Amino acid sequence: MVSEWIIEGEPSIDLWPFDIRRFNDHHNEKSFLYPRTIESYGKTYFIHFPGEEHESSRNIRQSPLYDLLKKKGASYGSKAGWERPNFFVRKNNRAAEALTFEKPNWFDCVGEEHKAVRERVALIDQTSFSKFRISGPGALDLLQYLTVSKIDKPIGKIIYTQFLNSRGGIEADLTISRTGEEEFYMVTGSAFGVHDRSWIQKHSPRDGSVVIDELTEEFGVINLCGPHARDVLQNVTDDDISNENLPFSSFADIRVAGHPVRAMRIGYVGELGWEMHTGRENMPAVYRALAEAGSKYDIADVGYRAIDSLRMEKGYLYWSSDISPDYNPFEAGLGFRVNMKKGDFIGRDALISIREMEDRKKIAYFTLEKYMPVYGSEPIMREGRILDVTTSANFGYTIGKPLVFGYLPIQEFENRNFTVEAFGEVVPATRHDGPLYDPEMKKLKL
């Protein structure tokens, strides 16, 4: 595979678990390597549990809200060196990070956070997003060539899109916002910044017409989301944030409690909301203003484990599990992002061939008919025959059932009834035609 990668420029299968672009600069420093090596070696023969966090080499990258949220009960996990709240321990809940293969003792904590997003309003610290400015006279042409979507949109628009490889496989899943005639703002996952930047650099012209600046450490992000999000935000800004002036998939530079904020109307939880990007120095003041304005709605702090449950109910996918270089947009239900008329882009020729194939597979959404701890990679079966394995798994607190995603051969979509096996138990699973929560996107566009 490595030889193929060197000769062909890309591997023919997903090699993300072996990709050096998984690592950030801090991973190559002795202060990280020595403690982590000792811990990893010492735990070689330990039983490793779902959700287990490393104890060594922590607190390398922190949000300006770290101490504030820790005092409010944040239980932190680590992602790409970033400390991120997994969930919050409330005063009436004694949950902690107890490791188990069964129902975790933070299950109810996450359920409360999930409910807050769906029914009230919540704040999520998403400072760890990888953020880039891509600019220059060649920026638009490059992004048009790298993405499946039309990037030549008016200033103020946010485009959710994908990068593909020559096989049509998904190399990245991200958003690109047009901030100027020759300037764009790209946001991708916390752990994918090195990978996605490398992909852009690999295909950039060598004439200096494209400049890539990383802004990850310069800007923090507070996600304000939930049915009362507009009520809260309008209370702390004089700018017009109405649906008519700031619709879904657009952004505006506004002021919140006197501080400059880029309010991006996009999200990953399936509710009305804004991801608010602002200078790190503004984060505490902006957070406190939003928290105070939201107190009348019982605003809640929310962590990443609730995000995962929320996004699965909405049918949102996660790169490196649900989508990867092994899956193409048509299989993943992302064909609506592909613009075949915009001109050439990487992977376009492959998509033309793929679209004509009759033996394709396609992502499917399932609910399990009883509670069972599921974490991904469980067999999906029908009449005792293994069809594939789950790509994501969690509990849907609004739906009230465990949820799993997985790919099925296209001919299996005439069936509804399947089974999923975990820990030796086989449970009935029902296939659904699409996302189980707000499939018409009405709540996002309020």
Stockholm file with secondary structure:
# STOCKHOLM 1.0

chainA/1-446         MVSEWIIEGEPSIDLWPFDIRRFNDHHNEKSFLYPRTIESYGKTYFIHFPGEEHESSRNIRQSPLYDLLKKKGASYGSKAGWERPNFFVRKNNRAAEALTFEKPNWFDCVGEEHKAVRERVALIDQTSFSKFRISGPGALDLLQYLTVSKIDKPIGKIIYTQFLNSRGGIEADLTISRTGEEEFYMVTGSAFGVHDRSWIQKHSPRDGSVVIDELTEEFGVINLCGPHARDVLQNVTDDDISNENLPFSSFADIRVAGHPVRAMRIGYVGELGWEMHTGRENMPAVYRALAEAGSKYDIADVGYRAIDSLRMEKGYLYWSSDISPDYNPFEAGLGFRVNMKKGDFIGRDALISIREMEDRKKIAYFTLEKYMPVYGSEPIMREGRILDVTTSANFGYTIGKPLVFGYLPIQEFENRNFTVEAFGEVVPATRHDGPLYDPEMKKLKL
#=GR chainA/1-446 SS CHHHHHHHSSCSSCCGGGCGGGCCGGGGSHHHHHHHHHHHHHTTTSCCCTTCCCCSSCCSBCCTTHHHHHHTTEEEEEETTEEEEEEECCTTCCCCCCCCSSSCTTHHHHHHHHHHHHHSCEEEECTTSEEEEEESTTHHHHHHHHBSSCCCCCTTBEEEEEEECTTSCEEEEEEEEEEETTEEEEEECTTCHHHHHHHHHHHSCTTSCCEEEECTTTEEEEEEESTTHHHHHHTTCCSCCCTTTSCTTBEEEEEETTEEEEEECCCSSSSSEEEEEEEGGGHHHHHHHHHHHHGGGTCEECCHHHHHHHHHHHTCCCBTTTBSTTCCTTTTTCGGGCCTTSCCCTTHHHHHHHHTCSSCEEEEEEEESSCCCCCSCCEEEETTEEEEEEEEEEEETTTTEEEEEEEEEGGGGGCCEEEEEETTEEEEEEEESSCSSCTTCTTTTC
#=GC SS_cons         CHHHHHHHSSCSSCCGGGCGGGCCGGGGSHHHHHHHHHHHHHTTTSCCCTTCCCCSSCCSBCCTTHHHHHHTTEEEEEETTEEEEEEECCTTCCCCCCCCSSSCTTHHHHHHHHHHHHHSCEEEECTTSEEEEEESTTHHHHHHHHBSSCCCCCTTBEEEEEEECTTSCEEEEEEEEEEETTEEEEEECTTCHHHHHHHHHHHSCTTSCCEEEECTTTEEEEEEESTTHHHHHHTTCCSCCCTTTSCTTBEEEEEETTEEEEEECCCSSSSSEEEEEEEGGGHHHHHHHHHHHHGGGTCEECCHHHHHHHHHHHTCCCBTTTBSTTCCTTTTTCGGGCCTTSCCCTTHHHHHHHHTCSSCEEEEEEEESSCCCCCSCCEEEETTEEEEEEEEEEEETTTTEEEEEEEEEGGGGGCCEEEEEETTEEEEEEEESSCSSCTTCTTTTC
//
